[in-house]
């Protein structure tokens, strides 16, 4: 997912409609590492809960909604 366009627009749209958004930061990238880091730190943190894929997986496993093993990465 593109931090520069899709995630920023999605977070703004969700906020406008009264929803809470969650950004899985290590599942997203920007036009550059620098732009991704800046947008997350300065804009998306105001609109979204920022988390990592391993935290989402652990939370789902605790709730019984995900396998207990972490998927392998290529």
MDAnalysis code that builds the backbone (N, CA, C; Angstrom):
import MDAnalysis as mda
import numpy as np

u = mda.Universe.empty(222, n_residues=74, atom_resindex=np.repeat(np.arange(74), 3), trajectory=True)
u.add_TopologyAttr("name", ["N", "CA", "C"] * 74)
u.add_TopologyAttr("resid", np.arange(1, 75))
u.add_TopologyAttr("resname", ["UNK", "UNK", "UNK", "UNK", "UNK", "UNK", "UNK", "UNK", "UNK", "UNK", "UNK", "UNK", "UNK", "UNK", "UNK", "UNK", "UNK", "UNK", "UNK", "UNK", "UNK", "UNK", "UNK", "UNK", "UNK", "UNK", "UNK", "UNK", "UNK", "UNK", "UNK", "UNK", "UNK", "UNK", "UNK", "UNK", "UNK", "UNK", "UNK", "UNK", "UNK", "UNK", "UNK", "UNK", "UNK", "UNK", "UNK", "UNK", "UNK", "UNK", "UNK", "UNK", "UNK", "UNK", "UNK", "UNK", "UNK", "UNK", "UNK", "UNK", "UNK", "UNK", "UNK", "UNK", "UNK", "UNK", "UNK", "UNK", "UNK", "UNK", "UNK", "UNK", "UNK", "UNK"])
u.atoms.positions = np.array([
    [0.838, -1.172, 0.000],
    [0.000, 0.000, 0.000],
    [0.884, 1.235, 0.000],
    [0.454, 2.241, -0.707],
    [1.207, 3.485, -0.814],
    [0.892, 4.433, 0.338],
    [1.904, 4.712, 1.134],
    [1.743, 5.654, 2.237],
    [1.389, 7.040, 1.716],
    [2.010, 7.428, 0.602],
    [1.859, 8.786, 0.080],
    [0.438, 9.105, -0.381],
    [-0.268, 8.123, -0.907],
    [-1.581, 8.409, -1.475],
    [-2.682, 7.579, -0.813],
    [-2.650, 6.285, -0.995],
    [-3.764, 5.427, -0.582],
    [-4.002, 5.444, 0.922],
    [-2.944, 5.287, 1.706],
    [-3.141, 5.222, 3.154],
    [-3.534, 6.562, 3.748],
    [-2.941, 7.620, 3.244],
    [-3.308, 8.945, 3.732],
    [-4.757, 9.262, 3.374],
    [-5.151, 9.000, 2.129],
    [-6.536, 9.248, 1.709],
    [-7.513, 8.360, 2.475],
    [-7.137, 7.101, 2.686],
    [-8.003, 6.193, 3.432],
    [-8.189, 6.617, 4.877],
    [-7.099, 7.046, 5.511],
    [-7.190, 7.501, 6.903],
    [-8.043, 8.760, 7.011],
    [-7.871, 9.678, 6.078],
    [-8.694, 10.895, 6.084],
    [-10.165, 10.560, 5.860],
    [-10.439, 9.688, 4.893],
    [-11.818, 9.290, 4.613],
    [-12.468, 8.592, 5.798],
    [-11.716, 7.717, 6.447],
    [-12.250, 7.015, 7.620],
    [-12.563, 7.993, 8.740],
    [-11.643, 8.920, 8.985],
    [-11.842, 9.920, 10.032],
    [-13.059, 10.796, 9.726],
    [-13.180, 11.216, 8.475],
    [-14.327, 12.038, 8.071],
    [-15.650, 11.329, 8.315],
    [-15.647, 10.005, 8.226],
    [-16.885, 9.232, 8.381],
    [-17.067, 8.691, 9.795],
    [-16.164, 9.068, 10.694],
    [-16.301, 8.664, 12.090],
    [-15.714, 7.304, 12.419],
    [-14.909, 6.745, 11.517],
    [-14.288, 5.448, 11.772],
    [-12.893, 5.633, 12.344],
    [-12.416, 4.611, 13.012],
    [-11.043, 4.565, 13.501],
    [-10.239, 3.712, 12.528],
    [-9.078, 4.161, 12.134],
    [-8.257, 3.385, 11.200],
    [-6.997, 2.879, 11.888],
    [-6.508, 1.754, 11.394],
    [-5.291, 1.147, 11.913],
    [-4.347, 0.963, 10.739],
    [-3.133, 1.470, 10.870],
    [-2.113, 1.330, 9.838],
    [-1.104, 0.286, 10.279],
    [-0.960, -0.765, 9.481],
    [0.067, -1.778, 9.729],
    [1.312, -1.285, 8.997],
    [2.177, -0.599, 9.741],
    [3.263, 0.166, 9.132],
    [4.226, -0.685, 8.312],
    [4.548, -1.888, 8.771],
    [5.495, -2.696, 8.014],
    [4.842, -3.438, 6.843],
    [3.584, -3.126, 6.564],
    [2.905, -3.661, 5.388],
    [2.633, -2.543, 4.384],
    [3.329, -1.428, 4.541],
    [3.126, -0.267, 3.675],
    [4.479, 0.315, 3.286],
    [4.466, 1.081, 2.205],
    [5.692, 1.754, 1.760],
    [5.311, 3.039, 1.061],
    [6.223, 3.986, 1.095],
    [6.005, 5.254, 0.405],
    [6.853, 5.339, -0.844],
    [6.815, 6.494, -1.480],
    [7.633, 6.715, -2.673],
    [9.113, 6.578, -2.328],
    [9.455, 6.861, -1.077],
    [10.809, 6.656, -0.566],
    [10.687, 6.322, 0.916],
    [11.748, 5.783, 1.469],
    [11.743, 5.489, 2.904],
    [11.527, 6.776, 3.690],
    [12.159, 7.847, 3.235],
    [12.041, 9.129, 3.931],
    [10.611, 9.661, 3.910],
    [9.955, 9.581, 2.748],
    [8.575, 10.085, 2.673],
    [7.638, 9.238, 3.526],
    [7.820, 7.925, 3.510],
    [6.997, 7.037, 4.338],
    [7.160, 7.403, 5.813],
    [8.404, 7.509, 6.257],
    [8.689, 7.830, 7.659],
    [8.084, 9.170, 8.050],
    [8.218, 10.174, 7.196],
    [7.700, 11.508, 7.506],
    [6.176, 11.509, 7.564],
    [5.519, 10.889, 6.605],
    [4.050, 10.877, 6.560],
    [3.476, 10.135, 7.768],
    [4.079, 8.990, 8.112],
    [3.601, 8.250, 9.283],
    [3.794, 9.080, 10.550],
    [4.972, 9.659, 10.715],
    [5.288, 10.396, 11.945],
    [4.523, 11.697, 12.084],
    [4.253, 12.372, 10.978],
    [3.685, 13.717, 11.056],
    [2.217, 13.831, 10.664],
    [1.692, 12.879, 9.934],
    [0.291, 12.964, 9.504],
    [-0.538, 11.775, 9.975],
    [-0.104, 10.571, 9.629],
    [-0.929, 9.402, 9.931],
    [-1.063, 9.131, 11.416],
    [-0.076, 9.477, 12.221],
    [-0.190, 9.289, 13.683],
    [-1.331, 10.116, 14.263],
    [-1.698, 11.201, 13.583],
    [-2.814, 12.028, 14.045],
    [-4.161, 11.408, 13.700],
    [-4.178, 10.534, 12.694],
    [-5.432, 9.992, 12.172],
    [-5.647, 8.515, 12.469],
    [-4.573, 7.777, 12.696],
    [-4.646, 6.318, 12.771],
    [-3.899, 5.778, 13.971],
    [-4.248, 4.557, 14.331],
    [-3.436, 3.792, 15.266],
    [-2.361, 3.121, 14.423],
    [-1.096, 3.284, 14.803],
    [0.012, 2.713, 14.050],
    [0.459, 1.446, 14.760],
    [0.589, 0.356, 14.008],
    [1.003, -0.925, 14.580],
    [1.868, -1.666, 13.577],
    [2.298, -2.864, 13.949],
    [3.120, -3.707, 13.079],
    [2.386, -5.027, 12.856],
    [2.749, -5.725, 11.795],
    [2.076, -6.971, 11.425],
    [2.164, -8.010, 12.541],
    [3.310, -8.127, 13.203],
    [3.430, -9.118, 14.269],
    [2.504, -8.807, 15.434],
    [2.253, -7.525, 15.704],
    [1.325, -7.148, 16.776],
    [-0.116, -7.483, 16.394],
    [-0.467, -7.267, 15.137],
    [-1.813, -7.623, 14.663],
    [-2.004, -9.130, 14.749],
    [-1.012, -9.874, 14.290],
    [-1.093, -11.332, 14.318],
    [-1.240, -11.840, 15.751],
    [-0.448, -11.304, 16.669],
    [-0.531, -11.721, 18.077],
    [-1.899, -11.416, 18.670],
    [-2.430, -10.243, 18.360],
    [-3.742, -9.861, 18.874],
    [-4.827, -10.789, 18.330],
    [-4.768, -11.090, 17.045],
    [-5.752, -12.007, 16.456],
    [-5.632, -13.403, 17.070],
    [-4.408, -13.866, 17.288],
    [-4.216, -15.190, 17.888],
    [-4.796, -15.242, 19.299],
    [-4.596, -14.162, 20.083],
    [-5.159, -14.109, 21.440],
    [-6.683, -14.175, 21.401],
    [-7.263, -13.591, 20.374],
    [-8.725, -13.567, 20.261],
    [-9.270, -14.809, 19.569],
    [-8.400, -15.696, 19.141],
    [-8.827, -16.917, 18.470],
    [-9.148, -16.710, 17.004],
    [-8.679, -15.615, 16.422],
    [-9.005, -15.328, 15.025],
    [-7.879, -15.540, 14.050],
    [-6.752, -16.120, 14.496],
    [-5.622, -16.335, 13.600],
    [-4.870, -17.581, 14.034],
    [-4.145, -18.195, 13.103],
    [-3.321, -19.338, 13.485],
    [-2.296, -18.926, 14.533],
    [-1.830, -19.881, 15.310],
    [-0.870, -19.562, 16.352],
    [0.562, -19.480, 15.841],
    [0.795, -19.840, 14.579],
    [2.134, -19.718, 14.014],
    [2.184, -18.500, 13.091],
    [3.341, -17.877, 13.052],
    [3.528, -16.719, 12.189],
    [3.790, -17.187, 10.784],
    [3.134, -16.592, 9.773],
    [3.387, -17.005, 8.396],
    [4.846, -16.758, 8.033],
    [5.385, -17.651, 7.201],
    [6.778, -17.464, 6.776],
    [6.865, -16.353, 5.756],
    [8.013, -15.690, 5.756],
    [8.238, -14.604, 4.800],
    [9.224, -15.070, 3.754],
    [9.038, -14.638, 2.508],
    [9.973, -15.046, 1.445],
    [11.364, -14.493, 1.668],
])
